[in-house]
């Protein structure tokens, strides 16, 4: 399986930009344990009006535990070289599963910024932020071990690309929100702010890495983006 840059990285970037979410976003933690992505909120008497993708929801004060700023960073990706952390592991996994190393590199940048001990609020772990159940399915015994994490994350991404017939946008959406969620919404990117922004950021990072690696020749579509 080979990933075509002109049909995947570039198309993914354009599709995600078209569905770009507002720049500002916060997390709302509800008393029942759910976390909502909101683009804004108002105080109306004894309740909050939470603005979410596609509308709003009114929630009483005592149902909200906290409102937190979204923790994101704007990466400054550099091409994959011998100076890149875990470069050999990335190249080995990419070769084993026939994926573009720059795609794996992009996922790691956005998921953990190369922090092998990263843990998300949802308990995703390690460089490629594997959920415990996903790690188990991929045969990963220690998600904080860089070699196992990159192996499992790359294999999982390959499996998603196979499931969605090389549609990178859907594969990335499923990597973030789960394939069951993508399927529930009719094989489209779920209308969740977090997922839309996630796919957009990886698409932009991936496209930048490919452009930087190609230099002046990047204006011409490359024949393949695979290893």
C-alpha positions in Angstrom: 0.0 0.0 0.0 1.4 3.4 -1.0 0.0 6.7 0.1 -0.2 9.3 -2.7 0.7 12.7 -1.5 -1.3 14.6 -4.1 -4.4 12.5 -3.3 -4.0 12.2 0.5 -1.9 14.9 2.2 -2.9 17.8 0.0 -6.6 16.7 -0.3 -6.7 16.1 3.4 -5.4 19.6 4.1 -7.9 21.2 1.8 -10.8 19.2 3.2 -9.9 20.0 6.8 -9.4 23.7 6.1 -12.8 23.8 4.6 -14.2 22.5 7.8 -11.9 24.5 10.1 -13.3 25.2 13.5 -13.0 28.5 15.4 -9.6 29.2 16.8 -10.7 29.5 20.4 -11.9 26.5 22.3 -12.4 25.4 25.9 -13.1 22.1 27.7 -16.1 21.9 30.0 -16.0 19.1 32.6 -19.5 18.0 33.6 -20.4 16.4 36.9 -21.3 13.1 35.2 -17.7 12.8 33.9 -18.3 13.9 30.3 -16.0 16.6 28.8 -17.4 18.9 26.1 -15.5 21.0 23.6 -17.1 24.5 23.5 -16.3 27.5 21.3 -17.6 29.9 23.9 -20.1 30.3 26.8 -22.5 32.8 28.4 -23.9 33.1 31.9 -27.7 33.2 31.9 -29.1 33.5 35.4 -28.3 30.2 37.1 -27.0 28.4 34.1 -24.3 28.5 31.4 -25.1 28.6 27.7 -22.4 26.5 26.1 -21.7 27.1 22.5 -20.9 23.9 20.7 -20.4 22.9 17.1 -23.7 23.4 15.4 -25.6 25.0 18.3 -25.7 25.5 22.0 -26.7 23.8 25.2 -28.0 25.3 28.5 -26.4 23.6 31.6 -27.1 24.5 35.2 -24.2 25.8 37.3 -24.1 22.8 39.6 -23.7 20.4 36.7 -20.4 21.9 35.7 -17.2 21.1 37.6 -14.8 23.3 35.7 -14.1 25.1 32.5 -10.5 24.6 31.2 -8.6 26.1 28.3 -7.9 23.7 25.6 -4.3 22.5 25.8 -2.8 22.8 22.4 0.5 23.9 20.9 1.4 25.1 17.5 4.2 22.8 16.2 7.1 24.0 14.1 7.8 20.7 12.3 11.2 20.0 11.0 12.0 17.3 8.3 12.7 13.8 9.5 16.5 13.5 9.9 19.0 11.6 12.0 18.5 14.4 14.6 14.8 13.7 14.9 14.0 11.8 18.1 13.3 8.1 17.5 14.0 8.5 13.8 15.2 4.9 13.4 12.1 3.6 15.1 9.9 5.7 12.9 11.7 4.5 9.7 11.5 0.9 10.8 7.8 1.0 11.6 7.1 2.9 8.4 8.9 0.2 6.3 7.2 -2.6 8.1 3.7 -1.3 7.5 4.3 0.5 4.2 3.5 3.9 5.4 5.1 7.3 4.8 7.6 8.0 7.6 6.5 11.7 7.5 2.9 10.7 8.3 4.0 8.8 11.4 6.3 11.8 12.2 3.3 14.2 11.9 1.1 12.1 14.2 3.8 12.0 16.9 4.3 15.8 16.6 0.6 16.5 17.2 -0.1 13.7 19.6 2.8 14.1 22.1 5.4 16.5 20.7 7.9 13.6 21.2 7.1 13.2 24.9 7.1 9.4 25.5 5.5 9.8 28.9 2.6 11.9 27.7 -0.8 11.0 29.1 -4.0 12.7 27.9 -7.1 13.5 30.1 -8.7 10.5 28.4 -5.8 8.2 29.3 -4.2 8.0 25.9 -0.5 7.3 26.4 2.9 7.7 24.9 4.3 9.1 21.7 1.3 8.2 19.5 -1.2 8.5 22.4 -2.6 4.9 22.4 -5.7 4.3 24.4 -5.3 1.2 26.7 -7.7 -0.9 24.7 -6.1 0.0 21.4 -2.6 -0.8 22.9 -3.9 -4.2 24.0 -5.3 -4.9 20.5 -2.1 -3.9 18.9 0.0 -6.1 21.2 1.6 -3.2 23.1 2.4 -4.2 26.6 4.1 -0.9 27.6 2.7 2.3 25.9 5.5 4.4 27.5 8.1 2.3 25.7 8.9 4.3 22.5 9.6 1.2 20.3 6.3 -0.5 21.3 4.3 2.7 21.1 5.5 3.6 17.6 5.0 0.0 16.5 1.5 -0.2 17.8 0.5 3.3 16.7 1.8 2.7 13.1 0.1 -0.6 12.9 -3.2 0.9 14.1 -3.0 3.7 11.6 -2.2 1.2 8.8 -5.3 -0.8 9.8 -7.5 2.3 9.7 -6.2 3.3 6.3 -7.0 -0.2 5.1 -10.5 0.0 6.6 -11.2 3.4 5.0 -9.6 2.5 1.6 -6.7 4.9 2.0 -8.8 7.8 2.9 -6.4 9.7 5.2 -9.0 12.1 6.5 -11.2 9.4 7.8 -8.3 7.3 9.1 -7.1 10.3 11.1 -10.6 11.0 12.4 -10.9 7.4 13.5 -7.5 7.5 15.1 -8.7 10.5 17.2 -12.4 9.7 17.8 -12.5 5.9 17.2 -13.7 4.0 14.1 -17.1 3.3 15.7 -17.7 7.1 15.9 -16.7 7.6 12.3 -18.9 4.8 11.2 -21.9 6.1 13.3 -21.7 9.4 11.4 -21.8 7.6 8.0 -18.1 7.5 7.2 -17.6 11.2 7.6 -15.5 13.2 10.0 -17.6 13.4 13.2 -18.9 16.9 14.0 -16.7 17.3 17.1 -14.5 20.3 17.4 -11.6 18.3 18.9 -11.6 15.8 16.0 -11.9 18.3 13.2 -9.1 20.4 14.6 -7.0 17.3 15.1 -7.3 16.1 11.5 -6.7 19.7 10.3 -3.5 20.1 12.4 -2.0 16.7 11.2 -2.9 17.5 7.6 -1.1 20.8 7.8 1.9 19.4 9.5 2.1 16.5 7.1 1.8 18.8 4.1 4.5 21.1 5.5 6.9 18.2 6.1 6.4 17.0 2.5 6.9 20.5 1.1 10.1 21.1 3.2 11.5 17.7 2.2 10.8 18.4 -1.5 12.2 21.9 -1.6 11.6 23.9 -4.8 10.4 20.7 -6.4 7.5 20.6 -4.0 5.4 22.5 -6.5 5.3 19.3 -8.6 3.2 16.4 -7.1 5.4 13.6 -6.0 4.7 10.2 -7.5 4.4 8.5 -4.1 4.5 9.4 -0.4 5.3 5.9 0.7 8.6 4.5 1.9 
